[in-house]
Amino acid sequence: MASRNQGEGDYESAREYNRETRRFVEQKRKQGKEIKGSAAEASGELQPEEREALRHARSGAQDERDARVFRDKLKEEDAGKAKS
């Protein structure tokens, strides 16, 4: 796999994901296992792992606060450089 950054249109990763997904489905079929479910039938309830991840997620307010702190710090640094 190439190490270059392809941005949002990362076609190489998309191809790899599709290839691995097809391989997973094919393995299950060969084992005689039926793959059930669909996005339309998915439960609206969070799984324990999802609840844990959300517990650690940042809120939008935290991001706004961090951006404000960062901007203020840059202003302070710029003011310090102007005085020098």
VEXDREN-2710 file (C-alpha; in Angstrom, 1 decimal):
% VEXDREN-2710
k/r/px/py/pz
1/MET/0.0/0.0/0.0
2/ALA/1.3/3.5/-0.9
3/SER/2.1/5.8/2.0
4/ARG/1.0/9.0/0.2
5/ASN/-2.0/11.0/1.5
6/GLN/-4.9/10.9/-0.9
7/GLY/-7.2/13.2/1.0
8/GLU/-10.9/12.6/1.2
9/GLY/-11.0/10.7/-2.0
10/ASP/-8.9/7.8/-0.8
11/TYR/-9.6/5.4/-3.5
12/GLU/-7.0/2.9/-2.5
13/SER/-8.5/2.5/1.0
14/ALA/-12.0/2.2/-0.5
15/ARG/-10.8/-0.6/-2.8
16/GLU/-9.1/-2.4/0.1
17/TYR/-12.3/-2.0/2.3
18/ASN/-14.5/-3.4/-0.5
19/ARG/-12.1/-6.3/-1.1
20/GLU/-12.0/-7.2/2.6
21/THR/-15.8/-6.9/2.9
22/ARG/-16.3/-9.2/-0.1
23/ARG/-13.8/-11.7/1.4
24/PHE/-15.6/-11.7/4.7
25/VAL/-19.0/-12.3/3.1
26/GLU/-17.6/-15.0/0.9
27/GLN/-16.0/-16.8/3.9
28/LYS/-19.3/-16.8/5.8
29/ARG/-21.1/-18.2/2.7
30/LYS/-18.5/-21.0/2.3
31/GLN/-19.1/-21.9/5.9
32/GLY/-22.8/-22.1/5.2
33/LYS/-23.6/-19.2/7.5
34/GLU/-26.3/-16.8/6.6
35/ILE/-25.6/-13.1/7.0
36/LYS/-28.7/-11.5/8.5
37/GLY/-29.8/-8.0/9.1
38/SER/-29.8/-4.7/7.2
39/ALA/-29.4/-1.1/8.0
40/ALA/-33.1/-0.6/7.8
41/GLU/-33.6/-3.2/10.5
42/ALA/-30.8/-2.0/12.8
43/SER/-31.7/-1.1/16.3
44/GLY/-31.8/2.5/17.4
45/GLU/-30.2/1.5/20.7
46/LEU/-26.5/1.9/21.2
47/GLN/-24.3/-1.1/21.8
48/PRO/-22.2/-1.1/25.0
49/GLU/-19.1/-0.2/23.0
50/GLU/-20.9/2.7/21.3
51/ARG/-22.0/4.0/24.7
52/GLU/-18.4/3.8/26.0
53/ALA/-17.1/5.7/22.9
54/LEU/-19.7/8.4/23.3
55/ARG/-18.8/8.8/27.0
56/HIS/-15.2/9.7/25.9
57/ALA/-16.3/11.9/22.9
58/ARG/-15.9/15.6/23.0
59/SER/-18.9/17.9/22.8
60/GLY/-19.1/20.7/20.2
61/ALA/-18.9/23.2/23.1
62/GLN/-15.5/21.7/24.1
63/ASP/-14.2/22.1/20.6
64/GLU/-15.4/25.7/20.4
65/ARG/-13.7/26.4/23.8
66/ASP/-10.4/24.8/22.6
67/ALA/-10.5/26.9/19.4
68/ARG/-11.0/30.1/21.4
69/VAL/-8.2/29.2/23.8
70/PHE/-5.9/28.5/20.8
71/ARG/-6.8/31.7/19.1
72/ASP/-6.2/33.7/22.3
73/LYS/-2.8/32.0/22.7
74/LEU/-1.8/32.9/19.1
75/LYS/-2.8/36.5/19.7
76/GLU/-0.7/36.6/22.8
77/GLU/2.3/35.2/20.9
78/ASP/1.8/37.6/18.1
79/ALA/1.6/40.5/20.5
80/GLY/4.8/39.3/22.2
81/LYS/6.6/39.1/18.8
82/ALA/5.4/42.7/17.9
83/LYS/6.9/44.0/21.2
84/SER/10.3/42.4/20.5
END
